[in-house]
Amino acid sequence: MNISYPIWRFIFLLCLVARIGQANAQNLFLTGHIYDTQTGQPLANVTIRNDGGQIIAQSSKDGSFQLDQAQATTAIEVTLIGYKTQRIPVTGHRDMNIQLDVDPVQLDEVRVGLNNRVNRETPGSIALLNTSDIQRGNGISLQSAFNTVPGVRMDQSTLSDSRISIRGNGVRSPWGSRAVKIYLNDIPITETDGTTRIEALDVNNIGRAEIIKGPASSIYGAGTAGVINFQLQRAPYGERSLEVAGLSGSYGLTRTATAYRSGGDKVNSYVAYGWQEYDGYRLHSNDMRRFITGNFQFFPTDRQIITALINRTTQHSQIPGALTQSQAAENPLQANLTNVDKRAGRYQNWTRVGIGQQYRFSEKLTNSTSLFSYFYDLNHPLAYAYIRNHYQSYGGRTRFTYNPGFNRFATVFNVGAEFNQGLTKGSQYVNEHGLEGAINANIDNQNTFYSLFYQSETAIGPKTLFTLGLGINSLQYRVRDYLAPMQNGTKRFNPQATPRIALSHTFHEALSLHASVSTGFTPPTGSEIKTVDGSINPSLQAEKAVNYELNLKGGLLRSRLSYDLAFFRMDMSGELIAQSVQQGITVYHNAGKTDHRGAELAISWLAVDKINSSWIERLRPFAAITYSDFTFVDYKIRDADNAVTASYDGNRLTGIAPWVIHTGVDLNTKFGFYANCSYLLNDRLPLNDANTAYHPSYHLLNAKIGYARLIGKRIKTEIYGGLDNLLNQRYSSFVALNAVAYGSGQPAFYNPSPNRNGYGGLNVSYLF
């Protein structure tokens, strides 16, 4: 009896504890995390309300929240400034992974950068484009969206080629983009030699673009112009839908596309297929694209997010070539006769595969890692040659974020690395009227790039932030020439240290002040590194830049009027100067110093919203103003004896307009009608380094209207139409800078852009 009593009491206590634990588990009704839909970054300080509008919870630093049975009702409302409010049923939910979409009205409140801060608190010039910005145009080019960002320019006259430059860097590229580092879902799409072609991206699949202006080599490696981080679309949380879309426009433009979206607590899936044809504005400018994209996000645990990307693109594009001034004035629809005779074009298949993981080890330590492979085959007849290339690259990027939780001088540390190796197996033939003739080159180019980076952000006061960054970057080119083995060689660029320092202070919601000094470098691309005979130029070095910047950001009139003002000066040294030796052969040398001084202003005003209007959902005028005072400081042309034959010191930088002004207005109504209109003024710009030829200034006016409606509870429809170049201006967006005249002819600078043209489309979605 004396022995059994304690045993029974012990058993009774165990049962009581188990019952209490069960009751507590039942009382904990709902747990979850809240993320940014596009980036997957956790969102802190998200307000959660019940059906009655009462605040019942707020997300923590890692985006987590929990509700008990007494707090939760049939639905919750999730709100955060800068993001769209969501009302979510909670029946049957126990562990949720809620994803919030960006609110296009309050982009300055959206989290950006490494440490997920709102834009106005982030040092440097960062612009954000969301789906609404990207879809403001016809949906087949990013040009109209990028050109709304001050300091950013995308040149594109035909769909076969485009060129992106930021603050004048990259504008001298004869094709594609250089000096700009571009990522897709944290996977670099810039090739290992520094060139990028974005033609493989389907505009309709892009959900967000974050643009960092100025050198960012301390974090992202080589690139004096800046960085563009693309994020593919993801499914809205709680939606499962199938969309069919069609588009038709001038000059034989047709497009059909299908997209499946499913946004759940464990898996977010976006799968899309697109088919696009364009006869072209000019002769010999037909373009065909096929896009297949899969973008997946998995939530296996509350500590881990896994992402997967697969993208396959086919491009068949004819290249009409540049025209002289007389030819463009006589008939801008014509093509360059040599390009027609040689059947110049670009026939390419791209494939990108990537997998990534975000893992939270603890509240203090997180990691983001991605592995990727990127390959393509290229069939490329040109006016002067016939090129066949096969390219394959692989690599990875990892970043650790550590917050030790200092009570004083709170600091967040970021350290990481990036590696990318690419192999191009290329052959060049004589172009015999569009067919391969005799082979004259068979070369393997293996390029290896690596970057180590560090960045810390320290709160030295309640509203003051100190940022320190350092990158170590290196690049190696290795060439193997099978036809001329004596030209085999290796070019190693010494590791480059690229520091960055910034100081930010928030005086008020109306004013945040940021000052920064950053450095960057851009090595020569694979085509720039070679001499006349195709061998590696051992003396060629990377371009280097030092950027000094002052930013003012804030919101006025109760944050309805937001602004971002930047003043900067960038000193470029060792700038690569092109010298045309003969048609199709250009060599480069480090002979230039340039001075980039400028000012940029982005301003947006929410004039009317749904709160103070009975029928207007949103009326938002906006403007982007860019002033560029870019000049050559030390630029001399020398002959073989090193004698100066020409000096361009003091000349304006080629291809840069001193003033670019872009204004527009967006209107959305509560009845589903919407409209937007934009106007672009582009100042005249020099076409050659000597500043003896100029492209005249021009004005562009574009407009689009549409109607979106939900029919019943299952069918969502949208019909729209637009007109581009309403003023019917004759201009050339993509100009061939420093074109050389051969014989008695004129230099062919111009790739005429389309005259007035229109388009219309219909989207239909079924909601499961």
Protein Blocks (a to p, Z undefined) as FASTA:
>chain_A
ZZmmmmmmmmmmmmmmmmmmmmmmmmmmbgcddddfklopacehiacddfkopafbdcdf
kopacddfklpcfbdcdddehiacddddfehiabdcddddddfklmmlpcedjkopafkl
pgcjdddddfklmmmmnopacklmmmmpghiacddfbfkbccddeehiajlpmghjehia
cdeehiafbdfkopacfklpcfklpgbdcddedjfklmnopafkbccddddddddehiac
ddddddddeehiacdddddddddfkbccdddddddddebjbghiaccdddddddddddfb
fkbccdddddddddddddebjadfklmmmommbccfklmmnopacddddddddddddddf
blmbccdddddddddddddddfkbccddddddddddddddddehpabhpacddddddddd
ddddddddddeehiacddfbdcddddddddddddddddfbfkbccddddddddddddddd
fklmmlgccddddddddddddddddfbfkbccddddddddddddfklmpcfkopacfkbc
cdddddddddddddeehhlaccdddddddddehiacdddfbghiacdddfbdcddddddd
dddddfbafklcckbmbdcddddddddddddfbdcdddfkopafbdcehiacehiafbac
ddddddddfkopacdddddddddddfbfnlpaccdddddddddddddddehjlbccdddd
ddehklopacdfbacehiacehjbccdfbccdddddddddddddddZZ
